[in-house]
Amino acid sequence: MIHILFGASASGSLKFVLREMGRDKKEMVMSFWDMFSIGPVWQLHEETGKETRFEWMKKIITDEYDEFPDYKQRFEKAINQINSIPEGVHITIWTSDNAHEQIGMRYVLHLLKGKNIDITLINTTKAYEELFLVKKVKYTPLHTGEIPPEKLHVMYEQDYGKFFTDHDREDLEKEWLSLSESQETLRIWRNGRIQSVPEDYYDEFIINKAKKLHGKKKTNEFMKSARLIGEVLGHLDQYVGDAFLEYRLKKLIEKGIFESEGSLEAMRFYSVRLNR
């Protein structure tokens, strides 16, 4: 069995579960450490598409710890691992209802196209709602990485997988080809579908959260950029990550909507306030 997940925390949790169960020698975990809801996915299954994405991600990933080479290496490693999966194995793809994981799943299915492999899908959103939702508490994890290992363990044991037919796979592979024709750099999950939106889609949301924070202090003084981005993240119903939100905040600084003090090199080094 090979498990494929999208994100460091999700794959780390499942590795922990498999170790606890004593199955870590028999079952392998592969993971994309990327965020497919942001950045170009145009022709990502081709070399030119990968280079286009890498160029864009360079703008998003902070220079502070020289993370970009590591990001690129991990991306290539994940693709090489998936391409080297032999025929005849059983794969379980773990995904939840957000653009990032749903796009990742379609991308992986395209990479596996034509291989004689059994594929099962575990939708962690649906499994969570059926197994753990408490009446009057409306909490659903935004992504698989938010689900603690003990709950992933229950999903694994309860066998929540849906087996993909050839027809299922073909439909999702076609959806990938359609996605890979788009030029947008931001996608959300709405009404059970991946939807492309303009890159500035959340700019107004960021501005409104800043107004709210200024209002609480009743002054227009500078606030830590991490404080503002944390506030935005805490209220978003989509999974886009803090790096993208910081990228948009810097764009708003460029436009003069926010002013900043400190070094823009990394989030912890600067503060912002709305220009009034």
C-alpha positions in Angstrom: 0.0 0.0 0.0 1.2 3.5 -0.9 -0.5 6.5 0.7 -0.4 9.9 -1.1 -1.1 13.1 0.9 -0.7 16.8 0.3 1.2 18.7 3.0 3.8 18.1 5.6 1.5 18.0 8.6 -0.9 15.5 7.0 1.8 13.1 5.9 3.6 13.4 9.3 0.4 12.5 11.1 -0.3 9.5 8.9 3.4 8.3 9.3 2.9 8.5 13.0 -0.4 6.5 12.8 1.3 3.8 10.7 4.2 3.5 13.1 1.8 3.2 16.0 0.0 0.4 14.2 3.2 -1.3 13.3 2.5 -0.9 9.6 5.2 1.6 8.7 7.4 -1.2 7.2 4.6 -2.4 4.9 3.0 0.9 3.9 4.7 3.9 2.4 3.7 7.6 2.6 4.4 10.0 -0.3 3.7 13.7 0.0 3.6 16.9 -2.0 4.9 19.8 0.2 3.2 22.4 -2.0 0.1 24.5 -2.1 -1.9 23.8 -5.2 -4.6 26.4 -4.5 -2.1 29.1 -5.3 0.3 29.7 -8.2 0.1 28.6 -11.8 -0.8 25.0 -12.6 -0.8 25.7 -16.4 0.8 22.6 -18.1 2.2 21.5 -14.8 2.6 17.9 -16.1 5.1 19.3 -18.7 8.6 20.7 -18.0 7.6 24.2 -19.2 4.7 24.3 -16.8 6.9 23.3 -13.9 9.4 26.0 -14.7 6.5 28.6 -14.9 5.3 27.5 -11.4 8.8 27.6 -9.9 9.3 31.2 -11.2 6.1 32.3 -9.6 6.7 30.5 -6.3 10.1 32.2 -6.1 8.1 35.5 -5.4 6.1 33.8 -2.7 8.7 31.9 -0.7 10.6 33.9 1.8 14.3 34.4 1.2 15.1 34.4 4.9 16.1 30.8 5.2 16.8 30.2 1.5 13.8 27.9 1.3 13.2 28.0 -2.5 15.9 25.4 -3.5 14.4 23.1 -0.8 10.9 23.6 -2.2 12.0 22.8 -5.7 13.9 19.7 -4.6 10.8 18.4 -2.7 8.5 19.0 -5.6 10.8 17.1 -8.0 11.2 14.3 -5.5 7.5 13.9 -5.1 7.0 13.7 -8.9 9.9 11.2 -9.3 8.4 9.0 -6.5 4.9 9.0 -8.1 6.3 8.3 -11.6 8.3 5.4 -10.3 5.3 3.7 -8.7 5.1 0.2 -10.2 2.0 -1.4 -11.7 0.0 -3.7 -9.5 0.3 -1.8 -6.2 -2.6 -0.3 -4.3 -2.7 3.5 -3.7 -4.8 5.4 -1.2 -5.1 9.1 -1.8 -6.1 11.2 1.2 -7.8 14.5 0.3 -10.3 16.9 1.9 -12.7 19.5 0.4 -10.4 22.4 -0.5 -8.9 23.5 -3.7 -5.3 22.6 -2.7 -5.9 18.9 -2.1 -8.5 18.4 -4.8 -6.2 19.9 -7.4 -3.3 17.8 -6.0 -5.4 14.6 -6.3 -6.3 15.4 -10.0 -2.6 16.1 -10.8 -1.5 12.8 -9.2 -4.1 10.9 -11.2 -2.8 12.4 -14.4 0.8 11.4 -13.5 -0.5 7.9 -12.9 -2.5 7.8 -16.1 -2.4 4.5 -18.0 -0.9 2.6 -15.1 -2.6 -0.6 -13.9 -3.0 0.5 -10.3 -5.9 0.2 -7.8 -6.7 3.6 -6.4 -8.8 4.3 -3.3 -9.8 7.8 -2.2 -10.3 8.8 1.4 -12.2 12.1 1.6 -11.2 13.3 5.1 -13.8 16.1 5.2 -16.7 13.6 4.7 -15.1 11.1 7.0 -14.7 13.7 9.7 -18.3 14.9 9.4 -19.6 11.4 9.7 -17.4 10.2 12.5 -16.6 13.2 14.7 -19.1 16.1 14.3 -20.7 17.1 17.5 -24.2 18.6 17.5 -24.2 22.4 17.8 -20.5 22.5 17.1 -19.9 23.4 13.5 -16.3 22.7 13.0 -14.9 21.1 9.9 -11.1 21.0 9.3 -10.0 23.2 6.3 -7.4 20.6 5.3 -6.2 17.1 6.2 -3.2 18.5 8.1 -5.6 20.0 10.8 -6.9 16.5 11.7 -5.0 14.9 14.7 -3.4 11.5 14.2 -5.9 9.7 16.5 -8.7 10.8 14.2 -6.8 9.8 11.0 -6.3 6.4 12.8 -10.1 6.0 13.2 -10.6 6.9 9.5 -8.0 4.3 8.5 -9.5 1.6 10.7 -13.1 2.4 9.6 -12.1 1.9 6.0 -13.6 5.1 4.6 -12.0 4.7 1.2 -13.9 4.9 -2.1 -12.5 2.7 -4.8 -11.9 4.6 -8.1 -13.4 2.9 -11.3 -11.7 3.5 -14.6 -14.6 5.9 -15.4 -13.9 7.9 -12.2 -10.2 8.2 -13.1 -10.9 9.3 -16.7 -13.3 12.0 -15.5 -10.8 13.4 -13.0 -7.9 13.2 -15.5 -10.0 15.2 -17.9 -10.7 17.8 -15.1 -6.9 18.0 -14.6 -6.3 18.7 -18.4 -9.0 21.5 -18.2 -7.4 23.0 -15.1 -3.9 22.8 -16.7 -5.1 25.1 -19.5 -6.0 28.0 -17.1 -3.6 30.9 -16.4 -5.0 31.9 -13.0 -2.9 31.9 -9.9 -5.6 31.5 -7.2 -8.3 28.8 -6.9 -10.9 28.2 -4.3 -13.4 25.3 -3.5 -17.0 26.3 -3.9 -20.1 24.1 -4.1 -18.1 21.0 -4.6 -16.0 22.4 -7.5 -12.6 24.0 -8.0 -13.1 27.6 -9.1 -10.4 30.0 -10.4 -10.6 33.6 -9.1 -8.5 36.7 -9.6 -5.2 36.9 -7.6 -6.5 40.0 -5.7 -9.6 38.1 -4.6 -8.7 38.4 -0.9 -7.2 41.9 -0.9 -10.5 43.5 0.3 -10.7 40.9 3.0 -7.2 41.8 4.2 -8.0 45.5 4.2 -11.2 44.9 6.2 -9.4 42.8 8.8 -6.8 45.6 9.2 -9.7 48.1 9.7 -11.1 45.9 12.4 -7.8 45.6 14.3 -7.2 49.3 14.0 -10.7 49.8 15.4 -10.0 47.6 18.4 -7.1 49.8 19.4 -9.0 53.0 18.4 -5.7 54.2 16.8 -4.0 53.9 13.5 -0.7 52.7 14.9 1.5 50.0 13.2 0.6 46.4 13.8 2.9 43.4 13.3 2.3 41.9 9.8 2.1 38.4 11.4 -0.8 39.6 13.6 -2.8 40.8 10.6 -2.1 37.7 8.5 -3.0 35.5 11.5 -6.3 37.3 11.8 -7.0 36.9 8.1 -6.1 33.2 8.2 -8.2 32.6 11.2 -11.4 33.8 9.4 -10.8 32.4 5.9 -13.0 29.6 4.8 -10.4 28.5 2.2 -6.9 27.0 2.4 -4.4 29.3 0.7 -1.6 29.6 3.3 0.1 32.5 5.0 2.8 32.9 2.4 0.2 33.8 -0.3 -1.5 36.3 2.1 1.8 37.9 2.9 2.6 38.2 -0.8 -0.8 40.0 -1.3 -0.1 42.3 1.7 3.2 43.3 0.1 1.3 44.1 -3.1 -1.0 46.3 -1.1 2.1 48.0 0.4 3.4 48.6 -3.1 0.1 50.2 -4.1 0.2 52.5 -1.1 -2.9 51.1 0.6 -0.7 50.0 3.5 2.5 51.6 4.8 5.2 49.5 6.4 8.1 50.0 8.9 10.9 47.5 9.2 12.5 45.1 6.7 10.1 43.3 4.3 12.6 40.5 4.1 10.4 38.3 6.4 7.0 38.6 8.1 8.4 38.9 11.6 10.6 41.9 10.7 8.0 44.4 9.7 4.8 46.1 10.8 2.0 47.6 8.7 -0.9 50.1 9.0 -3.6 51.3 6.6 -2.9 54.6 4.9 -5.8 56.9 5.8 
